[in-house]
Amino acid sequence: MELNFNKPILLLIFNRPDTTFQVLQRIREIRPKYLFVAADGPRAGREDDQINCELTRDVIRKNVDWDCELKTLFRNENLGCGFGVCSAITWFFDQVESGIILEDDCLPDLSFFQFCDEILDKYKDDSRIFGITGTNVQNGALNSNDSYFFSNYPITWGWASWRRAWKHFRYEIPDYISAFKSGELDHFFQSRGEKKYWMKKIKMGVTEKQNIWDYQWWFAIWKNKGMIVTPNCNLILNLGFRDTGSHTFLHDSKREPTIEGPVKFPLNHPIRVSVDREADKRTFLNAYSHSFSRIFRLIRENGWWNVIKYTTKRLGI
C-alpha cells in the first residue's frame, strides 16, 4: 500500500479512546492526504463522557503526526447515534465527491483502503452503485472467483460512497409504510419473513431515529434500486461487540467475522452488474434473521441470561 493515500477518509469518534487509537493507527499506516474527524459531544449529566470524549479527541490531536489536511467537527452537545452520525457524513460529502467512512470500532485490513480506492474510481459514474462495504458475513462461502459481488445489503461497518449517492439519504422517511405496502421494495426481499423483518427495522429507524441513521440509509438504497459492492472476503473487524457498544453486545460468530483479507490485486471484476441473490440470502440468514438456528447459536455463544438481557433492552422492558 502506497503512503499518502489520496481518497478522503472520515473517522467518526465519540467516547472510546482505546478503539479510536487502534483504528487511527491503521489509518496512520497509509498516511492519507485528507482526513476528516467528527466527534459527537458528551451526553448531558455523564461525567464519564466528559472525560472520555476529551481523551478520545486527544488521540486525534496527538497521533495525526503526518503531513495531511486534517478537518475536525468536534461538537459540544450530544446529537446521538442517529443525527450525530448522519449529519457528520453529510458534512463530509458536502466537501468531497467520494470517500471512506470508518467508525471508531471498525478496524480495517490494510487492503480495504486500496479496494475502496479502485472501486470508487471504477463506479464513480454508475448511478446503480450506491456504495462499498468492507464487511462480508458469508462465513467463507464463495459463489465465484471474482474479487467482489453486488448486494442489496449496505453493511456500514467500514464503507465508502459518493456524494451523488448520499444525496438520496433522508433522515425523515414518512413514506416507508406506503413503500412497503405498494411493493415498491419487493425487488429486494426474497421471503415474506425478510420483508416483515425489515419493515420492523425501518419502523425502528423512524421511531428511534435519535439512535439510528443506517436503516434510513438502507431504505434510500432499496427505494432507488441501488447496489453495494461487497468483497468476497471480510475486511473489517468490528471491535464494538462488547458491553460498551451503543447497540450490540451479543456475540454472534457469523455476524462478527474475523478479518479474512487481504484482497488480492489486481482485482477480478464481475462481468455482470447484478445482485447476487444467493449471497444476499446467506447475509440475511447469517446476520439478521430470527430463525431457530440463529437463536440457538446466540444462546450457545452468549448464554441464556445475556440473550434475555439483550432482548429486554431492545424491547424496552
SEFI-690151 format. One record per atom (N, C-alpha, C): x, y, z. Coordinates in pm, whole numbers, padded with zeros to 5 digits, always signed. Example, Ala and Ser with C-alpha at 12.3 -4.5 7.8 and 13.67 -1.06 7.14 Angstrom:
BEGIN
+01319-00569+00780 +01230-00450+00780 +01320-00330+00780 +01285-00225+00708 +01367-00106+00714 +01290+00003+00787 
END
This chain:
BEGIN
+00085-00119+00000 +00000+00000+00000 +00088+00124+00000 +00063+00213-00097 +00143+00335-00104 +00104+00432+00008 +00202+00511+00052 +00174+00613+00151 +00108+00732+00084 +00057+00826+00165 -00012+00944+00114 -00131+00905+00028 -00216+00825+00087 -00340+00777+00025 -00426+00896-00017 -00481+00892-00137 -00547+01010-00194 -00696+01024-00161 -00765+00914-00136 -00909+00925-00111 -00935+00980+00030 -01026+01075+00044 -01059+01129+00176 -01117+01021+00268 -01086+01031+00395 -01135+00938+00496 -01205+01017+00606 -01324+00971+00646 -01396+01027+00760 -01389+00927+00874 -01340+00970+00988 -01337+00888+01109 -01437+00945+01208 -01533+00861+01249 -01637+00902+01343 -01600+00853+01483 -01589+00945+01578 -01546+00909+01712 -01645+00962+01815 -01630+00911+01940 -01717+00958+02048 -01642+00953+02182 -01655+00840+02252 -01600+00835+02389 -01516+00711+02416 -01455+00654+02310 -01376+00532+02328 -01233+00554+02279 -01148+00605+02365 -01010+00633+02322 -00934+00508+02282 -00965+00392+02342 -00890+00270+02312 -00914+00222+02169 -01041+00206+02130 -01068+00160+01994 -01035+00268+01891 -01056+00394+01928 -01020+00503+01837 -00871+00499+01805 -00790+00473+01906 -00646+00464+01885 -00612+00351+01788 -00677+00235+01804 -00649+00122+01715 -00684+00154+01571 -00801+00214+01550 -00843+00244+01414 -00756+00354+01354 -00722+00455+01434 -00637+00563+01383 -00498+00512+01347 -00446+00418+01425 -00315+00362+01393 -00317+00289+01259 -00428+00223+01230 -00440+00157+01099 -00445+00262+00988 -00522+00368+01008 -00527+00477+00910 -00389+00539+00893 -00319+00552+01002 -00186+00615+01002 -00088+00539+00913 -00110+00409+00896 -00020+00328+00813 -00023+00370+00667 -00134+00430+00622 -00142+00471+00482 -00125+00623+00466 -00119+00696+00578 -00096+00840+00578 -00181+00913+00474 -00312+00911+00492 -00399+00977+00392 -00374+01127+00384 -00389+01181+00266 -00371+01325+00246 -00485+01405+00305 -00604+01342+00313 -00722+01414+00359 -00792+01331+00467 -00790+01382+00588 -00853+01312+00700 -00956+01405+00766 -01078+01356+00775 -01186+01427+00842 -01220+01349+00969 -01237+01418+01080 -01273+01352+01206 -01392+01425+01266 -01500+01351+01292 -01620+01408+01353 -01641+01342+01488 -01664+01423+01590 -01683+01373+01727 -01813+01428+01782 -01900+01337+01828 -02021+01382+01897 -01984+01431+02037 -02067+01520+02091 -02039+01575+02223 -02081+01481+02334 -02035+01507+02457 -02071+01422+02572 -02219+01432+02605 -02275+01323+02654 -02416+01321+02694 -02435+01401+02823 -02547+01469+02830 -02576+01554+02946 -02579+01469+03074 -02516+01521+03178 -02517+01453+03307 -02423+01334+03318 -02340+01312+03217 -02247+01198+03218 -02105+01249+03235 -02057+01249+03358 -01921+01296+03384 -01818+01207+03316 -01849+01077+03308 -01757+00986+03241 -01743+01022+03093 -01853+01068+03031 -01847+01111+02892 -01757+01234+02877 -01769+01328+02968 -01685+01448+02963 -01538+01409+02958 -01501+01312+03039 -01361+01268+03046 -01322+01190+02922 -01404+01090+02888 -01367+01000+02779 -01376+01067+02642 -01470+01158+02623 -01477+01231+02496 -01351+01313+02475 -01303+01377+02582 -01182+01457+02571 -01060+01369+02548 -01053+01254+02615 -00942+01161+02594 -00942+01111+02450 -01060+01087+02395 -01071+01037+02258 -01025+01142+02158 -01062+01267+02183 -01017+01375+02094 -00866+01395+02105 -00812+01370+02224 -00667+01379+02241 -00593+01275+02157 -00656+01160+02136 -00596+01058+02050 -00572+01116+01910 -00667+01193+01861 -00652+01257+01729 -00544+01364+01735 -00551+01450+01834 -00458+01562+01844 -00313+01514+01852 -00290+01402+01923 -00154+01358+01950 -00098+01261+01846 -00184+01201+01765 -00136+01093+01678 -00151+01119+01528 -00216+01227+01491 -00216+01264+01348 -00089+01346+01327 +00020+01275+01304 +00152+01338+01301 +00218+01332+01163 +00137+01305+01060 +00191+01306+00925 +00135+01428+00850 +00192+01457+00738 +00151+01573+00660 +00018+01544+00591 -00088+01606+00641 -00219+01584+00581 -00307+01705+00607 -00415+01712+00531 -00516+01815+00555 -00617+01756+00652 -00612+01800+00777 -00700+01748+00882 -00813+01847+00907 -00936+01797+00896 -01053+01879+00928 -01132+01810+01038 -01172+01886+01140 -01242+01828+01253 -01377+01895+01275 -01470+01815+01320 -01602+01862+01362 -01624+01809+01503 -01576+01884+01603 -01586+01843+01742 -01704+01917+01806 -01811+01844+01830 -01934+01905+01882 -01928+01921+02033 -01993+02026+02081 -02003+02049+02225 -02123+01978+02286 -02230+01960+02206 -02350+01894+02253 -02363+01756+02190 -02434+01668+02259 -02454+01533+02208 -02576+01528+02117 -02555+01485+01994 -02664+01473+01897 -02714+01331+01885 -02643+01236+01946 -02688+01098+01943 -02632+01018+01828 -02658+00885+01835 -02605+00792+01734 -02678+00802+01601 -02789+00874+01598 -02862+00891+01474 -02821+01016+01399 -02874+01129+01441 -02845+01254+01372 -02698+01293+01383 -02635+01259+01495 -02494+01292+01511 -02408+01230+01403 -02439+01105+01368 -02361+01034+01266 -02397+01082+01126 -02527+01083+01093 -02563+01115+00954 -02531+01261+00920 -02540+01351+01017 -02505+01491+00989 -02354+01505+00968 -02275+01421+01035 -02130+01422+01013 -02097+01370+00873 -02171+01268+00829 -02148+01215+00693 -02187+01320+00589 -02297+01391+00614 -02336+01500+00524 -02230+01609+00521 -02177+01645+00636 -02066+01742+00645 -01948+01696+00560 -01918+01568+00563 -01809+01509+00486 -01836+01522+00336 -01955+01475+00292 -01985+01476+00149 -02017+01615+00095 -02041+01710+00181 -02051+01849+00135 -01916+01901+00086 -01808+01835+00128 -01674+01882+00096 -01598+01792+00000 -01643+01667-00017 -01573+01574-00105 -01672+01504-00196 -01623+01459-00311 -01708+01388-00407 -01725+01241-00369 -01623+01184-00305 -01629+01044-00265 -01532+01023-00150 -01553+00916-00075 -01462+00890+00036 -01501+00768+00117 -01418+00741+00216 -01430+00623+00303 -01476+00668+00441 -01568+00590+00501 -01619+00621+00634 -01588+00506+00729 -01523+00539+00840 -01492+00441+00943 -01540+00492+01078 -01607+00407+01153 -01641+00441+01291 -01528+00396+01382 -01533+00442+01506 -01421+00421+01597 -01403+00277+01641 -01494+00187+01600 -01480+00046+01638 -01468-00046+01517 -01443+00011+01399 -01433-00069+01276 -01287-00070+01230 -01218-00178+01258 -01076-00190+01227 -01057-00258+01092 -01008-00188+00991 -00997-00245+00858 -00863-00316+00832 -00869-00416+00747 -00747-00470+00689 -00688-00363+00597 -00556-00358+00586 -00493-00253+00504 -00542-00256+00359 -00573-00374+00307 -00615-00383+00168 -00752-00320+00146 -00827-00297+00253 -00958-00232+00242 -00946-00095+00175 -00840-00023+00206 -00824+00112+00152 -00802+00109+00001 -00714+00021-00045 -00690+00013-00189 -00813-00040-00262 -00882-00136-00198 -01005-00189-00255 -01106-00077-00278 -01130+00005-00175 -01224+00117-00188 -01176+00217-00292 -01047+00245-00292 -00990+00340-00387 -01022+00300-00531 -00997+00175-00564 -01019+00128-00701 -01167+00122-00737 -01250+00076-00642 -01393+00064-00671 -01458+00202-00681 -01416+00295-00596 -01471+00431-00605 -01443+00493-00741 -01327+00466-00796 -01294+00518-00929 -01372+00445-01039 -01379+00313-01026 -01441+00234-01132 -01590+00265-01148 -01661+00285-01039 -01806+00302-01046 -01852+00444-01012 -01761+00541-01023 -01796+00677-00981 -01912+00736-01060 -01930+00693-01185 -02037+00748-01268 -02151+00649-01290 -02149+00538-01218 -02253+00436-01233 -02358+00457-01124 -02470+00516-01158 -02572+00552-01060 -02639+00430-00996 -02615+00311-01051 -02671+00190-00990 -02598+00152-00863 -02471+00192-00852 -02388+00154-00738 -02391+00265-00635 -02438+00233-00515 -02455+00333-00410 -02341+00332-00309 -02263+00227-00305 -02156+00226-00207 -02077+00098-00209 -01982+00092-00117 -01891-00021-00099 -01891-00054+00049 -01898-00181+00083 -01880-00221+00222 -01754-00306+00233 -01691-00301+00350 -01576-00387+00374 -01614-00513+00449 -01742-00523+00488 -01787-00634+00572 -01853-00743+00491 -01806-00864+00508 -01861-00982+00442 -01902-01081+00551 -02031-01119+00555 -02079-01216+00655 -02121-01346+00588 -02052-01382+00479 -02085-01505+00407 -02033-01630+00475 -01953-01612+00581 -01899-01726+00656 -01814-01818+00567 -01740-01754+00476 -01647-01829+00392 -01705-01877+00261 -01836-01862+00239 -01897-01910+00115 -01861-01818-00001 -01830-01878-00115 -01797-01803-00236 -01881-01855-00352 -01937-01763-00429 -02015-01804-00546 -01936-01796-00676 -01817-01732-00670 -01738-01715-00791 -01593-01686-00752 -01510-01672-00852 -01371-01635-00830 -01349-01484-00842 -01458-01409-00852 -01447-01264-00859 -01400-01208-00725 -01345-01088-00728 -01297-01025-00606 -01409-00970-00520 -01527-00952-00580 -01640-00895-00507 -01770-00933-00577 -01880-00907-00507 -02012-00928-00566 -02099-00807-00536 -02214-00801-00600 -02308-00692-00580 -02420-00737-00489 -02455-00651-00395 -02550-00687-00291 -02651-00574-00270 -02763-00608-00207 -02858-00508-00161 -02835-00472-00015 -02736-00536+00048 -02710-00512+00190 -02592-00416+00209 -02621-00290+00248 -02515-00190+00265 -02461-00187+00408 -02398-00294+00451 -02348-00301+00589 -02245-00189+00610 -02265-00110+00714 -02186+00012+00731 -02075-00003+00836 -02019-00121+00849 -01900-00142+00933 -01778-00129+00842 -01739-00005+00815 -01632+00022+00721 -01689+00025+00580 -01709+00146+00525 -01774+00156+00395 -01726+00280+00321 -01772+00293+00199 -01734+00408+00116 -01849+00440+00023 -01855+00564-00022 -01963+00604-00113 -01926+00733-00184 -02025+00784-00254 -02010+00906-00332 -02115+01009-00289 -02085+01135-00311 -02183+01241-00284 -02312+01217-00362 -02298+01171-00488 -02415+01150-00573 -02511+01048-00512 -02458+00951-00435 -02544+00851-00372 -02602+00903-00240 -02516+00967-00160 -02561+01015-00028 -02671+01121-00041 -02681+01187-00153 -02784+01290-00170 -02924+01230-00161 -02937+01098-00176 -03068+01032-00165 -03106+01004-00020 -03012+01021+00072 -03040+00993+00213 -03140+01093+00270 -03236+01040+00346 -03330+01125+00420 -03338+01074+00563 -03317+01164+00658 -03328+01126+00799 -03474+01098+00836 -03564+01176+00777 -03708+01155+00795 -03759+01076+00675 -03829+00964+00701 -03881+00883+00591 -04029+00849+00616 -04117+00949+00607 -04259+00927+00634 -04328+00834+00534 -04263+00809+00419 -04325+00727+00316 -04291+00580+00326 -04229+00538+00437 -04181+00399+00442 -04296+00298+00440 -04409+00330+00504 -04521+00235+00509 -04578+00213+00369 -04600+00321+00296 -04654+00309+00160 -04556+00237+00068 -04425+00258+00091 -04324+00191+00008 -04329+00041+00028 -04347-00004+00152 -04357-00147+00179 -04488-00204+00126 -04600-00136+00152 -04731-00189+00116 -04754-00190-00035 -04695-00094-00106 -04716-00086-00250 -04634-00187-00329 -04538-00250-00261 -04450-00344-00330 -04329-00277-00394 -04310-00149-00363 -04200-00073-00423 -04064-00131-00388 -04055-00201-00276 -03927-00257-00231 -03917-00407-00253 -04016-00466-00317 -04021-00612-00329 -03908-00670-00413 -03842-00587-00492 -03727-00637-00568 -03615-00685-00476 -03617-00637-00352 -03511-00671-00257 -03542-00797-00178 -03664-00812-00130 -03698-00920-00038 -03711-01053-00109 -03661-01159-00043 -03668-01293-00101 -03765-01383-00026 -03829-01329+00078 -03929-01406+00152 -04016-01309+00229 -04135-01357+00269 -04223-01274+00349 -04159-01244+00485 -04084-01341+00536 -04017-01321+00664 -03913-01209+00657 -03841-01204+00547 -03741-01099+00529 -03809-00962+00518 -03920-00955+00445 -03992-00829+00431 -04047-00783+00566 -04104-00875+00641 -04159-00841+00773 -04049-00793+00866 -03935-00860+00862 -03822-00823+00948 -03777-00681+00919 -03759-00646+00792 -03705-00515+00757 -03809-00404+00769 -03935-00437+00755 -04037-00335+00782 -04031-00294+00928 -04012-00392+01016 -04000-00364+01160 -03875-00280+01188 -03764-00313+01121 -03640-00239+01145 -03647-00096+01090 -03708-00080+00973 -03722+00056+00918 -03813+00139+01007 -03918+00076+01061 -04005+00147+01156 -03925+00192+01277 -03833+00107+01323 -03746+00143+01434 -03662+00265+01399 -03616+00271+01273 -03538+00385+01229 -03618+00514+01232 -03750+00502+01214 -03837+00620+01218 -03869+00659+01362 -03902+00561+01445 -03947+00591+01582 -03832+00613+01680 -03714+00558+01649 -03600+00573+01738 -03485+00643+01666 -03518+00738+01581 -03416+00795+01493 -03306+00871+01566 -03328+00903+01694 -03221+00968+01769 -03101+00874+01785 -03125+00744+01773 -03019+00645+01788 -02986+00571+01660 -03057+00599+01553 -03042+00520+01430 -03035+00611+01308 -02944+00580+01216 -02935+00651+01089 -02920+00554+00973 -02861+00436+01004 -02825+00346+00894 -02946+00280+00829 -03052+00253+00905 -03170+00195+00842 -03233+00294+00744 -03227+00423+00772 -03276+00523+00676 -03191+00521+00549 -03061+00499+00565 -02970+00489+00450 -03003+00365+00367 -03026+00254+00435 -03062+00131+00365 -03191+00152+00286 -03289+00217+00350 -03416+00243+00284 -03396+00325+00156 -03310+00426+00163 -03284+00510+00046 -03225+00427-00067 -03137+00334-00034 -03075+00249-00136 -03177+00157-00199 -03257+00091-00115 -03358-00003-00167 -03462+00070-00252 -03504+00187-00206 -03606+00262-00280 -03556+00301-00418 -03426+00327-00429 -03368+00368-00557 -03304+00252-00633 -03331+00128-00586 -03280+00007-00650 -03127+00010-00665 -03062+00060-00561 -02917+00067-00563 -02851-00063-00524 -02725-00075-00557 -02646-00194-00524 -02521-00154-00448 -02469-00249-00372 -02350-00228-00291 -02242-00328-00333 -02120-00282-00348 -02007-00370-00377 -01958-00431-00246 -01951-00564-00242 -01910-00637-00122 -01791-00727-00156 -01680-00717-00085 -01565-00802-00115 -01595-00948-00086 -01528-01036-00155 -01551-01179-00135 -01477-01234-00014 -01415-01146+00065 -01359-01186+00194 -01380-01069+00289 -01395-01099+00417 -01422-00993+00513 -01297-00909+00540 -01315-00775+00540 -01201-00684+00556 -01212-00597+00681 -01316-00619+00762 -01338-00535+00878 -01355-00620+01003 -01282-00584+01107 -01301-00644+01239 -01380-00546+01323 -01500-00585+01366 -01584-00497+01446 -01545-00511+01592 -01485-00404+01646 -01441-00404+01785 -01554-00370+01881 -01673-00341+01827 -01782-00292+01909 -01871-00398+01969 -01843-00526+01945 -01925-00631+02002 -01884-00655+02147 -01923-00562+02229 -01892-00571+02371 -01989-00482+02445 -01990-00485+02577 -02091-00415+02656 -02087-00264+02640 -01972-00207+02599 -01963-00062+02585 -02013-00014+02451 -02047-00105+02361 -02103-00064+02233 -02240-00003+02251 -02277+00088+02162 -02404+00158+02175 -02523+00068+02144 -02505-00029+02053 -02621-00104+02007 -02610-00255+02027 -02492-00309+02031 -02477-00453+02025 -02387-00505+02135 -02431-00609+02206 -02336-00674+02295 -02343-00824+02288 -02438-00880+02212 -02441-01024+02195 -02333-01066+02094 -02256-01167+02129 -02159-01220+02035 -02231-01308+01933 -02194-01296+01809 -02254-01374+01701 -02143-01407+01603 -02099-01532+01604 -01981-01571+01526 -01999-01549+01377 -02122-01553+01328 -02144-01533+01185 -02165-01387+01150 -02195-01304+01252 -02216-01163+01224 -02093-01079+01254 -02002-01132+01334 -01880-01060+01368 -01759-01141+01321 -01746-01161+01190 -01639-01246+01138 -01502-01184+01159 -01401-01269+01163 -01264-01220+01170 -01221-01171+01032 -01117-01091+01030 -01065-01042+00902 -01010-01159+00820 -01055-01167+00696 -01013-01275+00606 -00919-01225+00497 -00895-01093+00494 -00812-01034+00390 -00668-01075+00403 -00581-01023+00319 -00607-00911+00228 -00673-00952+00098 -00733-00853+00034 -00783-00871-00102 -00663-00889-00195 -00678-00975-00292 -00571-00995-00389 -00588-00897-00505 -00477-00835-00542 -00476-00741-00655 -00387-00798-00765 -00419-00769-00893 -00528-00684-00940 -00665-00749-00916 -00765-00666-00904 -00900-00715-00877 -00956-00789-00998 -01033-00893-00967 -01105-00967-01071 -01250-00919-01067 -01289-00836-01164 -01419-00772-01162 -01528-00864-01219 -01647-00865-01160 -01758-00942-01217 -01792-00893-01357 -01835-00984-01441 -01872-00947-01577 -02005-00872-01578 -02101-00919-01496 -02234-00860-01492 -02251-00777-01366 -02319-00664-01381 -02352-00580-01265 -02495-00616-01224 -02506-00712-01134 -02637-00756-01086 -02622-00815-00947 -02727-00808-00868 -02724-00854-00729 -02708-01005-00723 -02619-01050-00637 -02601-01193-00611 -02707-01234-00509 -02816-01290-00556 -02931-01320-00469 -02898-01429-00367 -02816-01526-00405 -02780-01632-00311 -02695-01577-00198 -02602-01488-00231 -02519-01427-00127 -02605-01343-00032 -02701-01269-00087 -02788-01187-00003 -02874-01274+00088 -02916-01389+00038 -02994-01480+00122 -02911-01528+00240 -02783-01558+00214 -02694-01600+00325 -02671-01486+00424 -02656-01364+00371 -02637-01249+00459 -02753-01236+00556 -02875-01247+00505 -02992-01235+00593 -02996-01349+00695 -02974-01471+00650 -02982-01585+00741 -02871-01583+00845 -02751-01543+00804 -02637-01543+00897 -02642-01430+00998 -02689-01313+00956 -02671-01194+01039 -02798-01130+01092 -02913-01160+01033 -03030-01081+01070 -03153-01163+01107 -03173-01277+01049 -03299-01348+01065 -03321-01393+01209 -03446-01419+01243 -03482-01474+01374 -03508-01624+01362 -03434-01690+01273 -03451-01833+01256 -03410-01908+01382 -03465-02027+01398 -03432-02107+01517 -03283-02137+01523 -03221-02161+01408 -03078-02194+01408 -02995-02077+01458 -03033-01954+01420 -02959-01837+01468 -02985-01813+01617 -03110-01830+01660 -03142-01812+01802 -03063-01910+01887 -03060-02036+01846 -02983-02136+01922 -02834-02104+01923 -02784-02050+01809 -02642-02013+01804 -02613-01900+01902 -02702-01801+01909 -02682-01690+02002 -02687-01737+02147 -02776-01830+02176 -02784-01884+02313 -02657-01962+02345 -02610-02042+02249 -02489-02123+02270 -02367-02034+02291 -02359-01922+02219 -02240-01837+02224 -02244-01732+02335 -02365-01705+02388 -02378-01598+02489 -02436-01645+02622 -02510-01755+02620 -02580-01800+02740 -02719-01740+02747 -02810-01811+02813 -02949-01768+02822 -02962-01628+02882 -02888-01602+02993 -02908-01479+03066 -02873-01357+02982 -02764-01363+02908 -02726-01250+02824 -02824-01228+02709 -02879-01336+02655 -02979-01323+02550 -03105-01256+02604 -03145-01293+02726 -03263-01233+02788 -03238-01085+02815 -03119-01050+02867 -03086-00910+02893 -03091-00829+02764 -03033-00884+02658 -03032-00814+02529 -03174-00791+02477 -03256-00896+02486 -03393-00888+02434 -03475-00786+02510 -03464-00786+02643 -03540-00690+02723 -03493-00546+02698 -03363-00530+02673 -03311-00397+02642 -03367-00348+02510 -03369-00436+02407 -03418-00397+02276 -03568-00368+02277 -03641-00440+02365 -03786-00422+02371 -03825-00312+02468 -03728-00258+02540 -03755-00151+02635 -03830-00197+02758 -03810-00324+02795 -03879-00380+02913 -03803-00345+03039 
END
